[in-house]
Amino acid sequence: MGLNQVRRCSAATANWTASASSAPSEPTNAAAAARRAAVLVRPAVPANSPGTITPSLVMPRSGSARTCRAVALTSSTAGCMAGGKVAGSTADMTGPPVRTPYSVQSVMILDSRPEAVLPEYHVTGRDPPGISGRDTGPVELSPFRIERFYARYEHSTRFMLSSSDCESRTIGALLEFEPDAHERLLATWCGYTESPGGPELRQAIASIYERTGAGEVLATSSAEEGIFLLYHALLRPGDHVIVETPCYESALEVARSTGAEVSEWKRRYDDGWAHDLDALERLIRPATRLLYLNQPHNPTGTLMARPTFDRVIDLARAHGLVVFSDEVYRELEHDPAGRLPAACDAYERGVSLGSISKSYGLPGLRTGWIATREAALRDAVATLKDYTTICASAPSEFLTALALRHREVLLDRNLGIVRRNLPLLDGFFERHAATFAWTRPTASPIGFPRVTGIGDLTRYCEQLAEAGVLLLPGAVYDQPDHIRVGFGRANMPAALDVLEAHLPAG
Ligand SMILES: Cc1ncc(COP(=O)(O)O)c(C=O)c1O
């Protein structure tokens, strides 16, 4: 691809213009062509010139109507976007102004026409200097404590008694779901897959939702990727985010890494892990853009009451907040009557984060997804995904779609395990009530008892791991008086026996 830059830049106002051209070439297939239909132009903006970019895209001389997007890539990992419909050869497109506190390093033009071979583009922009004056740069991610702890023990300890995923299956067992599945897997083409996910996969995911269709689903390579993409696509310094805590660490840390200010909507053991709506309302500010929720909840295994959920959505709507709803434990409510609506169905600015890992028990497939009816949110995530994984693994796509078409079978078995194991835990905690205070989970395969009289729980969990049973110390959630237990595995009764044998005397 030839890149031809035209620079015109005044140091004071940082007006810039850049254009690019590429030599035509024949696309070999739609996915490859879609990837090729993107061009990077590097405007000559002065370094460290934060401000507003207003991309205006003058279209190539020839061309039919299509959608284009200009994505400004900045010195932060957060991109900014502008986009619009382009019609005809001379029309130009001006996107809405996009604010960035970072210096613009390049602008990427994405053309939706699969057959486009990027003729010539011309972009103009304006970076008024000093608008925010905050070129803080990206904030460093601190080590993910849950993952670091598990990295030491997960694959070497005999019993996992703290896993958040349910009992898994082999590929062979999945293939038994459909008579021709084995042949179809063998015939799966190991080329690039479609970036938003193939139609079969998106359809299977959409069947979970009531009002959200296959076209409103974006597959990711794990829910973890979805967290990274959504936060970084949406947030930048100057924004404010509210995160329900305690939480899966990346929900908090990745939000912080965008440079946005993060407030915790704290839930407390002493309040029975209640959701304090007044406290939530007090946290909302004019700069608040997003509220992260996780229901059913990691680590407590509790589930928000329906009237509370409705109130949270009302509040979000009143303030125009995006609700980023981490629903990776959804469909594993111990009583399905308590299931909350998916945020993508309940709210026009709701984003549901899903995963094949937890309730369905297939974390090795590394498939997650984002579902939202708001097109701009999907677009922002899709644009950033070109810089992480581009598209999902072809065999995982196939197997995830297959599994989701039979998700009732997966859920029935996993719910059966959870329902059998939970009374055993109840009995255990009753026998050791002096040590453990048990808030009985109502959803998911995890719970978060408070522990007294054992001392340093991280040290205790390390010793237990040596003895063959893995608990997760609450310190990884900034809750050092708790441990996380998991009861979604078939061998949990044997694991509990080992734990009981290694309780400190007293
Ligand atoms: C609340 C929550 N969200 C997201 C994830 C990530 O799931 P995945 O395996 O799909 O990356 C986890 C994993 O533990 C989780 O507990």
The ligand as a MOL file (V3000), in Angstrom:
LIG
                    3D

  0  0  0     0  0            999 V3000
M  V30 BEGIN CTAB
M  V30 COUNTS 16 16 0 0 0
M  V30 BEGIN ATOM
M  V30 1 C -17.1020 -11.2990 36.3870 0
M  V30 2 C -16.1880 -11.8410 35.3320 0
M  V30 3 N -16.1350 -11.2350 34.1440 0
M  V30 4 C -15.3460 -11.6800 33.1550 0
M  V30 5 C -14.5420 -12.7780 33.3340 0
M  V30 6 C -13.6720 -13.2620 32.2030 0
M  V30 7 O -14.1910 -14.4200 31.6220 0
M  V30 8 P -13.5170 -15.0950 30.3310 0
M  V30 9 O -13.0590 -16.4490 30.7320 0
M  V30 10 O -14.5940 -15.1740 29.2940 0
M  V30 11 O -12.4250 -14.2110 29.8900 0
M  V30 12 C -14.5450 -13.4410 34.5760 0
M  V30 13 C -13.6590 -14.5990 34.8220 0
M  V30 14 O -13.4530 -15.0240 35.9310 0
M  V30 15 C -15.4070 -12.9630 35.5850 0
M  V30 16 O -15.4920 -13.5630 36.7790 0
M  V30 END ATOM
M  V30 BEGIN BOND
M  V30 1 1 1 2
M  V30 2 1 2 3
M  V30 3 2 2 15
M  V30 4 2 3 4
M  V30 5 1 4 5
M  V30 6 1 5 6
M  V30 7 2 5 12
M  V30 8 1 6 7
M  V30 9 1 7 8
M  V30 10 2 8 9
M  V30 11 1 8 10
M  V30 12 1 8 11
M  V30 13 1 12 13
M  V30 14 1 12 15
M  V30 15 2 13 14
M  V30 16 1 15 16
M  V30 END BOND
M  V30 END CTAB
M  END
